[in-house]
Amino acid sequence: MRFVVTTLCGGKAQMAASKERMDLDMTKAEEVLSSMGPIKTKDEMMIVSEWNGMEVTLYPQGKIMFHPLTDKNKAVEYATDILSKVI
């Protein structure tokens, strides 16, 4: 998978956005994220969970935000792992 990675929140978060057009099954995404850690909030536009000491927000378009995280390479690694389980 290929991603565009954007630094957010004053450098404290990374957003990995898939370059491929996606329309994720958010029910399956919730199952995957809940197996990794607790779900904090969810609606039709995003799922926010806790994983590996971070808040992970997943969007149906294939975007994933990791907070706190400063390493862009780790954001790509984590996003690839999570999305490969969802799609």
SULRA-V670970 format. One record per residue. N is the residue number from 0. RES is the residue in one letter. D_LAST is the distance of its C-alpha to the last C-alpha in Angstrom with 2 decimals. Layout:
n | res | d_last
N | RES | D_LAST
N | RES | D_LAST
This chain:
n | res | d_last
0 | M | 11.55
1 | R | 14.43
2 | F | 15.35
3 | V | 18.41
4 | V | 19.70
5 | T | 22.26
6 | T | 24.70
7 | L | 25.45
8 | C | 27.88
9 | G | 30.73
10 | G | 28.81
11 | K | 27.51
12 | A | 23.82
13 | Q | 21.18
14 | M | 18.55
15 | A | 15.83
16 | A | 14.63
17 | S | 12.22
18 | K | 14.51
19 | E | 12.02
20 | R | 12.09
21 | M | 9.09
22 | D | 9.36
23 | L | 6.95
24 | D | 7.80
25 | M | 10.23
26 | T | 11.40
27 | K | 8.45
28 | A | 8.47
29 | E | 12.14
30 | E | 12.02
31 | V | 10.30
32 | L | 12.74
33 | S | 15.60
34 | S | 15.39
35 | M | 15.98
36 | G | 18.75
37 | P | 20.32
38 | I | 18.99
39 | K | 21.75
40 | T | 20.99
41 | K | 18.51
42 | D | 18.80
43 | E | 16.98
44 | M | 16.91
45 | M | 15.82
46 | I | 15.47
47 | V | 17.93
48 | S | 18.03
49 | E | 20.20
50 | W | 19.17
51 | N | 21.36
52 | G | 24.10
53 | M | 22.07
54 | E | 20.88
55 | V | 17.19
56 | T | 16.32
57 | L | 12.85
58 | Y | 13.01
59 | P | 10.99
60 | Q | 11.77
61 | G | 9.77
62 | K | 13.01
63 | I | 13.77
64 | M | 17.44
65 | F | 19.11
66 | H | 22.70
67 | P | 24.93
68 | L | 23.77
69 | T | 25.80
70 | D | 24.24
71 | K | 22.03
72 | N | 21.02
73 | K | 19.88
74 | A | 17.80
75 | V | 15.94
76 | E | 15.73
77 | Y | 14.47
78 | A | 11.90
79 | T | 10.55
80 | D | 10.60
81 | I | 9.02
82 | L | 6.05
83 | S | 5.65
84 | K | 5.90
85 | V | 3.82
86 | I | 0.00
